């Protein structure tokens, strides 16, 4: 299992994770946390291998 942080615009993160799930299992995904003084957000994701 890996824990990663993804930063970007909310719609970009959603699109990325949609495609990402073709290769990895998303075990857990946090709510979006806004970055200070920015329109970007961060999301914390726990992933596992799709073959697990």
N, CA, C and O atoms as a MOPAC input file, in Angstrom:
PM7 MOZYME 1SCF
protein

 N      0.83500 1    -1.16800 1     0.00000 1
 C      0.00000 1     0.00000 1     0.00000 1
 C      0.88700 1     1.24100 1     0.00000 1
 O      1.93100 1     1.27700 1     0.65000 1
 N      0.45400 1     2.24400 1    -0.73400 1
 C      1.13300 1     3.53300 1    -0.77600 1
 C      0.14800 1     4.62600 1    -0.40900 1
 O     -1.05200 1     4.50600 1    -0.65600 1
 N      0.66500 1     5.69300 1     0.18200 1
 C     -0.13200 1     6.88400 1     0.45100 1
 C      0.46000 1     8.00200 1    -0.39500 1
 O      1.66300 1     8.26000 1    -0.34400 1
 N     -0.38800 1     8.66200 1    -1.17100 1
 C      0.10300 1     9.74200 1    -2.02200 1
 C     -0.78200 1    10.97400 1    -1.86000 1
 O     -1.93800 1    10.88200 1    -1.44700 1
 N     -0.21100 1    12.12200 1    -2.19500 1
 C     -0.96000 1    13.37600 1    -2.18900 1
 C     -1.04100 1    13.86000 1    -3.62600 1
 O     -0.03400 1    13.91100 1    -4.33200 1
 N     -2.23600 1    14.21300 1    -4.05200 1
 C     -2.46600 1    14.71500 1    -5.40000 1
 C     -2.92900 1    16.15900 1    -5.27200 1
 O     -3.84100 1    16.44900 1    -4.49800 1
 N     -2.30500 1    17.07700 1    -6.02800 1
 C     -2.68900 1    18.48100 1    -5.99000 1
 C     -3.08100 1    18.95100 1    -7.37300 1
 O     -2.47700 1    18.55400 1    -8.37000 1
 N     -4.09200 1    19.79500 1    -7.42900 1
 C     -4.53800 1    20.34800 1    -8.69800 1
 C     -5.93300 1    20.92500 1    -8.55800 1
 O     -6.44600 1    21.09100 1    -7.45100 1
 N     -6.53700 1    21.22700 1    -9.69100 1
 C     -7.92200 1    21.68000 1    -9.68800 1
 C     -8.82000 1    20.47400 1    -9.40600 1
 O     -8.50800 1    19.36200 1    -9.83000 1
 N     -9.92100 1    20.67900 1    -8.70300 1
 C    -10.77700 1    19.54200 1    -8.34400 1
 C    -11.17200 1    18.67100 1    -9.53900 1
 O    -11.12800 1    17.44500 1    -9.44000 1
 N    -11.55000 1    19.27100 1   -10.64900 1
 C    -11.96900 1    18.46700 1   -11.81100 1
 C    -10.79900 1    17.71100 1   -12.42000 1
 O    -10.98200 1    16.61800 1   -12.95500 1
 N     -9.58200 1    18.28600 1   -12.34500 1
 C     -8.39700 1    17.58800 1   -12.85500 1
 C     -8.06800 1    16.37600 1   -11.98400 1
 O     -7.70200 1    15.32000 1   -12.49900 1
 N     -8.19900 1    16.52700 1   -10.68100 1
 C     -7.93800 1    15.41400 1    -9.76200 1
 C     -8.94200 1    14.29000 1   -10.00400 1
 O     -8.57000 1    13.11700 1   -10.05500 1
 N    -10.21700 1    14.65300 1   -10.15300 1
 C    -11.24300 1    13.63500 1   -10.42200 1
 C    -10.93100 1    12.87600 1   -11.70400 1
 O    -11.01300 1    11.64800 1   -11.73700 1
 N    -10.57500 1    13.60000 1   -12.75400 1
 C    -10.27000 1    12.97000 1   -14.04200 1
 C     -9.03800 1    12.07800 1   -13.92700 1
 O     -9.02100 1    10.96300 1   -14.44900 1
 N     -8.01200 1    12.56800 1   -13.24400 1
 C     -6.78500 1    11.79400 1   -13.06700 1
 C     -7.06000 1    10.49000 1   -12.31700 1
 O     -6.62400 1     9.42000 1   -12.74300 1
 N     -7.77800 1    10.58200 1   -11.20900 1
 C     -8.04000 1     9.39000 1   -10.40100 1
 C     -8.94500 1     8.39900 1   -11.12600 1
 O     -8.84800 1     7.19300 1   -10.89800 1
 N     -9.82200 1     8.89500 1   -11.99400 1
 C    -10.64400 1     8.00600 1   -12.81600 1
 C     -9.76600 1     7.10700 1   -13.68200 1
 O     -9.96900 1     5.89400 1   -13.73200 1
 N     -8.79000 1     7.71000 1   -14.36400 1
 C     -7.87200 1     6.94100 1   -15.21600 1
 C     -6.89400 1     6.12700 1   -14.37500 1
 O     -6.52200 1     5.01700 1   -14.75500 1
 N     -6.48500 1     6.66400 1   -13.25400 1
 C     -5.53400 1     6.02300 1   -12.35700 1
 C     -6.06600 1     4.67500 1   -11.87000 1
 O     -5.29900 1     3.73500 1   -11.65800 1
 N     -7.38700 1     4.58900 1   -11.69600 1
 C     -8.00700 1     3.36700 1   -11.18400 1
 C     -7.94000 1     2.21100 1   -12.17500 1
 O     -8.23800 1     1.07400 1   -11.81200 1
 N     -7.55500 1     2.48100 1   -13.41300 1
 C     -7.33200 1     1.39900 1   -14.38400 1
 C     -6.07800 1     0.60000 1   -14.02700 1
 O     -5.93300 1    -0.54700 1   -14.45000 1
 N     -5.16800 1     1.20300 1   -13.24900 1
 C     -3.87700 1     0.59200 1   -12.94200 1
 C     -3.67600 1     0.27600 1   -11.46500 1
 O     -2.88900 1    -0.60700 1   -11.12200 1
 N     -4.38000 1     0.98900 1   -10.58800 1
 C     -4.23700 1     0.80200 1    -9.14300 1
 C     -5.60400 1     0.81000 1    -8.47900 1
 O     -6.54700 1     1.43600 1    -8.96500 1
 N     -5.69200 1     0.10400 1    -7.36200 1
 C     -6.91200 1     0.13700 1    -6.55500 1
 C     -6.83000 1     1.31000 1    -5.59700 1
 O     -5.85800 1     1.42900 1    -4.85000 1
 N     -7.81900 1     2.16800 1    -5.60400 1
 C     -7.88400 1     3.26800 1    -4.65200 1
 C     -8.59900 1     2.73000 1    -3.42000 1
 O     -9.79800 1     2.45500 1    -3.44600 1
 N     -7.83600 1     2.58600 1    -2.34000 1
 C     -8.36800 1     2.01800 1    -1.10500 1
 C     -9.11000 1     3.06100 1    -0.28000 1
 O    -10.10600 1     2.76200 1     0.37800 1
 N     -8.60400 1     4.29000 1    -0.33000 1
 C     -9.21400 1     5.37000 1     0.43900 1
 C     -8.86300 1     6.68800 1    -0.22000 1
 O     -7.77200 1     6.85500 1    -0.76600 1
 N     -9.80400 1     7.62500 1    -0.16400 1
 C     -9.59800 1     8.95200 1    -0.75200 1
 C    -10.15600 1     9.98300 1     0.21800 1
 O    -11.28500 1     9.85500 1     0.69200 1
 N     -9.36000 1    11.00500 1     0.51000 1
 C     -9.81400 1    12.04000 1     1.43600 1
 C    -10.70300 1    13.04700 1     0.70900 1
 O    -10.80800 1    13.04500 1    -0.51700 1
 N    -11.32800 1    13.89200 1     1.49100 1
 C    -12.05000 1    15.02000 1     0.90500 1
 C    -11.01300 1    16.00600 1     0.36600 1
 O     -9.85500 1    15.95000 1     0.78100 1
 N    -11.38900 1    16.90100 1    -0.53700 1
 C    -10.43400 1    17.90000 1    -1.03400 1
 C    -10.16800 1    18.97400 1     0.02900 1
 O    -11.09500 1    19.52400 1     0.62200 1
 N     -8.89500 1    19.25500 1     0.25000 1
 C     -8.48700 1    20.30900 1     1.17000 1
 C     -7.97200 1    21.48400 1     0.34600 1
 O     -7.08000 1    21.29800 1    -0.48200 1
 N     -8.50500 1    22.69100 1     0.54600 1
 C     -8.05600 1    23.83800 1    -0.24900 1
 C     -6.62900 1    24.24500 1     0.11200 1
 O     -6.24600 1    24.24200 1     1.28100 1
 N     -5.85100 1    24.59400 1    -0.91400 1
 C     -4.52200 1    25.15400 1    -0.69300 1
 C     -4.68200 1    26.64000 1    -0.39100 1
 O     -5.60000 1    27.28100 1    -0.90200 1
 N     -3.81400 1    27.17800 1     0.41800 1
 C     -3.88000 1    28.59800 1     0.77100 1
 C     -3.61400 1    29.47000 1    -0.44700 1
 O     -2.73700 1    29.18200 1    -1.26100 1
 N     -4.39100 1    30.54100 1    -0.55200 1
 C     -4.20100 1    31.54900 1    -1.59900 1
 C     -4.13400 1    30.94200 1    -2.99300 1
 O     -3.34200 1    31.38800 1    -3.82300 1
 N     -4.95000 1    29.93400 1    -3.25900 1
 C     -4.89900 1    29.23700 1    -4.54000 1
 C     -6.25200 1    28.60600 1    -4.83200 1
 O     -7.03800 1    28.33900 1    -3.92300 1
 N     -6.51000 1    28.37300 1    -6.10700 1
 C     -7.73200 1    27.65500 1    -6.48300 1
 C     -7.51700 1    26.14300 1    -6.44800 1
 O     -8.45600 1    25.37100 1    -6.64400 1
 N     -6.27600 1    25.72600 1    -6.19700 1
 C     -5.94600 1    24.30400 1    -6.17200 1
 C     -6.32800 1    23.66900 1    -4.84100 1
 O     -6.42700 1    24.33800 1    -3.81200 1
 N     -6.53700 1    22.36700 1    -4.89400 1
 C     -6.83000 1    21.58700 1    -3.69400 1
 C     -5.87800 1    20.40000 1    -3.65300 1
 O     -5.19100 1    20.10100 1    -4.63000 1
 N     -5.85100 1    19.73200 1    -2.51100 1
 C     -5.06100 1    18.50700 1    -2.39100 1
 C     -5.96000 1    17.40400 1    -1.86600 1
 O     -6.86500 1    17.63300 1    -1.06300 1
 N     -5.68600 1    16.21000 1    -2.34000 1
 C     -6.43900 1    15.02600 1    -1.95200 1
 C     -5.42500 1    13.96100 1    -1.57900 1
 O     -4.43700 1    13.76200 1    -2.28700 1
 N     -5.66500 1    13.27900 1    -0.47300 1
 C     -4.78600 1    12.20900 1    -0.02000 1
 C     -5.42000 1    10.87800 1    -0.40500 1
 O     -6.60300 1    10.64300 1    -0.15900 1
 N     -4.61500 1    10.01500 1    -1.01100 1
 C     -5.13100 1     8.76400 1    -1.55300 1
 C     -4.26300 1     7.61000 1    -1.06800 1
 O     -3.03600 1     7.70000 1    -1.08900 1
 N     -4.89900 1     6.52900 1    -0.63300 1
 C     -4.19100 1     5.28000 1    -0.33200 1
 C     -4.46200 1     4.34000 1    -1.49000 1
 O     -5.61000 1     4.14700 1    -1.89200 1
 N     -3.38700 1     3.74900 1    -2.03000 1
 C     -3.55400 1     2.88100 1    -3.19000 1
 C     -2.89800 1     1.53000 1    -2.95700 1
 O     -1.97200 1     1.39800 1    -2.15700 1
 N     -3.38700 1     0.55000 1    -3.65900 1
 C     -2.80800 1    -0.78600 1    -3.65800 1
 C     -2.71000 1    -1.26500 1    -5.09000 1
 O     -3.36600 1    -0.72100 1    -5.97800 1
 N     -1.91100 1    -2.25900 1    -5.31500 1
 C     -1.76600 1    -2.83500 1    -6.65000 1
 C     -3.08300 1    -3.45500 1    -7.08800 1
 O     -3.80000 1    -4.04200 1    -6.27800 1
 N     -3.39200 1    -3.32700 1    -8.34600 1
 C     -4.63500 1    -3.89200 1    -8.87400 1
 C     -4.61600 1    -5.41500 1    -8.80600 1
 O     -5.67000 1    -6.05200 1    -8.81800 1
 N     -3.41600 1    -6.00100 1    -8.73500 1
 C     -3.30100 1    -7.46100 1    -8.68600 1
 C     -3.40100 1    -8.01400 1    -7.26500 1
 O     -3.40400 1    -9.23200 1    -7.08300 1
 N     -3.48200 1    -7.14600 1    -6.25500 1
 C     -3.58300 1    -7.60600 1    -4.85700 1
 C     -4.94500 1    -8.18400 1    -4.57900 1
 O     -5.21300 1    -8.62000 1    -3.45900 1

